[in-house]
Amino acid sequence: MIAAVGLGTASNIFAKEAEGFTKILPSLLSALTIILCMYCLSQVMKTISAGYTYATFAGLCIIATTIIGILRFNQWPNLYAFLGLIFIVIGVIMVNLLGKN
């Protein structure tokens, strides 16, 4: 899961740097990292259900991409976006700790 989140986050950052896929190297890196990311997710889904896997992946990837966006691109979320991110973290925790029967 850690590799999938890292690769998914990298793919998002490369997609931003590709500027609408007009720059070849970041475009290729974005495509490559998302393919590797999906491979890692498919491996995780061998032992964890698809719903839990994707909920956890998506939440962690959103948080990681936001942090990289702040650090690399100086893109700070406003108050409402920040609150939404907190709800995402709470949701991921709830899915993983309380959602399993």
Steps between C-alpha positions, in 0.01 A plus 500: 500500500787738580649447152159555337447827690853618414459415134149648484622821656798511262263451207288794615804723535634398159155568350512853647850554359393364160283812452208328329730226368681749278841417651623156397718388793257579784218355286685171456597491867138561601383211279771266624445574867122455476547161332740393774259640759212290363722192506580563867131551579413174327750323725346656810155391386612138519469524878282807568160561342484740207284751688728529801809504280375776276352710783831488686706560185289793383496671838873464557579605142285814534676598822848426360429690177373797700813502716726484192289773338563723800872428513579497127244731341403722796135401449340543841147371558249751632308444823227289339747284310699451820185391686418265214846346527444444871174321418686282248752398768218427744322298231806290421549430871134405540503269197810320622428481872122484520384389156612139507261235628 
